[in-house]
Amino acid sequence: MSRNTGRLGIDNRPQSADTETQSSEISFVAPTEYVDLPSKGLFYKEGHPLHGVDTIEVREMTAKEEDILTSRALIKKGVVFDKLLASTIVDKRIDPNSLLVGDRNAIIIALRISGYGAEYQTKVTCPMCMSHESRTHDLEELPHNNWEECLKEEGIAVEDGLFAITLPKTGLSVKARPLNGFDERQLSKIGDSDVVTGQLKRFIVAVNGRAEKEAIKAAVDQMPAMDAKYLRVTYKKITPNIDFEGDFDCSFCNFGTKLEMRLNPEFFWFE
């Protein structure tokens, strides 16, 4: 019996008449894989299934997951990735919304590779001359960011799963946490006029030892632009994630910069 035959649950031996009258249902056991988590499980609280765990087991996608990815209702609600993760994560104790953003991204990329391959084509627009070009990405080459090295470079400590950051201008001591899927969904509802402050208020959990929402709101609203920029840039560097940035050189005007690949429902479909 071949490996695939066994996986499909098909028996090639001659069947009796009685056997042929029985159900001919075919069962397929989708293979699973272990995905390395950028966070290494270091930022999940004790009691979470991923606390101190550096990998997660996921099942490869099937036609069922394609139904999820093409559901207009789920895409409109902004929950298509939540449903995809819930369907493919083997350990059903894990709430997809509790996953850190970087870990969610790592799983989504792994599912895309196992389902449709590592080659991913995108269309990019040159920010200088506005010309359009196609780019091909090898998803298997996307690395985890160097968040641990950045912590050392910036002299930032991790205390009880929180980043301890000192702001350069005001000297304020800020405690911040990596965002999770629930935070990501809430931030998607914020208006354009509150993008910066909304994100800061979401990941800051204490300022100078004060954790009240009113104190955090007051500190963010009055934070000097220099401190706000430092906090945003530094937070991005020290938060475990996939490094989506790549070099871009426009073939029309030769403008060079770095562009970031973004994940959206179209990430799973290509022509």
Buried (B, 14 or more C-beta within 10 A) or exposed (E): EEEEEEEEEEEEEEEEEEEEEEEEEEEEEBEBBEBEBBBBBBBBEEEBBBEEBBBBEBBBBEEEBEEBBEBEEBBEEEBBBBBBBBBBBEEEEBBBBBBBBBBBBBBBBBBBBBBBEBEBEBEBEBEEEEEEBEEEBEBEEBEBBEBBEBBEEBEBEBEEBBBBBBBBEBEBEBBBBBBBBBBBBEBEEBEEEEEBBBBBBBBBEBBEEEEEEEBBBEBBEEBEEEBBBBBEEBBEBBBBBBBBEBEBEBEEEEBEEEBEBEBEBEBBEEE
